[in-house]
Amino acid sequence: MSTVIQIDQVSKMYRLGEVGSGTLTHDINSWWARIRGKEDPNSKLADVNDRTTMTNNEYVWALKDVSFDVKQGEVLGIIGRNGAGKSTLLKILSRTTLPTEGTIKAKGRIASLLEVGTGFHPELTGRENIYQNGAILGMTRREITRKFDEIVDFAGVARYIDTPVKRYSSGMYVRLAFAVAAHLEPEILIVDEVLAVGDAEFQKKCLGKMKDVSTNDGRTVLFVSHNLAAVKTLCTRSVLLSQGTVRDIGDTNQIVTQYVKLNADHMTRRIDYKGEGHAPGNDKIKVLRAEVTPELISIEDAITISFELLNLTHFKKLKIAFDLVNANEQIVFSTATDITINEREVGTAKCFIPGNFLNDDIYSVWFYAFTDEMTHLLLLKDMLNFEVIDKSRDYAYLGKINGVIRPTLVWETSG
Amino acid sequence: MVTHRAQNRSTFFYFATFGAKEINLTQYVKESNEDWTIVIKPQSGLFDIDFKELIQYRDLLYIFVRRDLMAVYKQTILGPVWFFIQPLLTTLVYAFVYGGIANIGTDGKPRLLFYLTGTVLWAYFSECLVTTSSTFTANAAVFGKVYFPRVILPLAKVISTLFKMGIQMILLAIAYAVYIALGQYSFQVNGYILTLPLLIIIMANLGLGAGMIVTSMTIKYRDLQYLVAFGVQLLMFAAPVVYPLSRFHGKMLLLLKLNPVSAVIETFRAAVLGGVVDWPMLGYSFIVSTILLLIGFLIFNKAEKSFIDTV
């Protein structure tokens, strides 16, 4: 297969802060350096992109030396945490901005689903907007006329085609926009988080169309998503971006695992203060060690949460408990056990959560300790965090599956 | 499709030359360099303009022109009648204020016709300038998402504004006919009217050129946006829109003649209401407008590529 996109040492520098009167002096400095053929003094100052640290530096590299190739007909996944540089890369690819350094070469038209609906004029009807949006994406009027019925049919808005789009529901809006972009027949299609919108039926259509576009027509798709199930199912190869650089590129399963590990680095999956004085807790109970295993948790894995506690009270009979809280701050469940620990001694406890029970989400463990008469001893919010990741699916729907939990239950069917 | 054919050729070429799996990428790329249809690289020279691309997007130009004409008066009762009402009321106000109250002469021409001939082309210029100068700021949302040659938008405005001007011309013709029918003025339209296309081109060049410079600057420095809004109004008094040039002499006259808009309006009046054309002044005006357009286009072209980072 031949290479359709070649990304070579692409970097992008951004200026932070407000553009104001100080801008002019910086501009003049850069301009003066350019004239003398010297390196821009402002670019030397730039930092790698790490949003969490605060520096006085106004310049930042959103992308730094990104290089990879995309082959014809492949669906390439692009994943990374927020701020990894995904959007910047897509902006450069869709030519809304230029790289600061490096080049990208591509064969054929690049259309991006980033622009879902943005080319629409609210006062114009669906019909007029199809023509306008198509033309913005580089189609000729004849091409659009040829595809018109197919587009309307795909979007399912035939009844409203002569109504101004400002009266459309947001779902109709997106469907129409996707339909135009998908029928444009670009050689390279960029799909960015399009699965976050639309109902299940439409998602199914979109994904079907994406597969169709790559396998049957030999076109290339760049798929950017936080939805790991979708990435795993659609892409054979993926790129992992981190702080503006390519962390790795290769087989999707391996890349997703790396991505989750990278995320896990930012979570407290394990605390270990054995023998140290500053273990979390108070003058009654101290948590010397706590851990969630395994390291990477897929949806079908059984999870073990273990605790090691130091009892500083004279109560021997204790109750320990934890709330499992999901990313929406909903308490998924609360569980408790009795434990006996002598004064100034250490006790351990393990809780087993079965596989195929939790939904894919990020969870936090809120730890409690009481006496057996329910006198409160300790509460540690957010003591541990972990993520449960979805696996690839063999059916068409790839959006998040509803529900706080996602148990595998026994079904009986007939028919 | 052309690109597909080109791709197949290169694939074949590659296999023939390098055989199975080892990709000698640098060499491969060098050999098939012309197959790349899109090359994205950092900002290069000032004259890096892709005219071929503009032709590819001509349908978009057509669609934008249509949109400009249709979307403006959607959900209004009077619809396109507004195209008439605006200039008519403006002219009546001018006739009342400048003619009636200030009593500025009109070279013996009927007041209404004098002001109409002045405002028709002036309005065209000022609308081109004002709409073009907000190109980037007004379309930031779209520009941030999709790529197409940005210059299409101001071009579309210049063309759609042409239609509005056409309607004002009709208004002028009607007013003229009424004056003749009432026996208040005789038919004075003469051969100079053939310069009309040139006059329109000069006005479009000026509006587009100045507008493109302003919009490129407003990306970073919004100050200019405020300047343009009232600057255009002030500029009208530096051109013979509501007064005849014949009122002035010496240095003041020279100053007014330096304004490239002056020649256009004077020429149009001479063509429609009778008079003589100052050819050197018109030539000067054309040259200035062309240079302004070129400068505007170059600055615009440079600004469009990275404006989304600073807007």
Interface residues (C-beta under 8 A of the other chain):
Chain A: S2 T3 V4 Q6 Y14 R15 V19 T23 D27 D69 Q72 K91 I92 L93 S94 R95 T96 T97 L98 P99 T100 E101 G102 T103 I104 K105 A106 K107 G108 R109 I110 S112 L114 E115 T118 G119 H121 E123 L124 E128 Y131 Q132 A135 I136 L137 G138 M139 T140 R141 P164 E187
Chain B: T3 A6 Q7 S10 T11 Y14 L25 Y28 V29 D35 W36 T37 I38 V39 I40 K41 P42 Q43 Q56 Y57 D59 L60 Y62 I63 F64 R66 R67 M70 A71 K74 Q75 A141 V142 F143 G144 K145 V146 Y147 F148 K220 K305 S306 I308 D309 T310
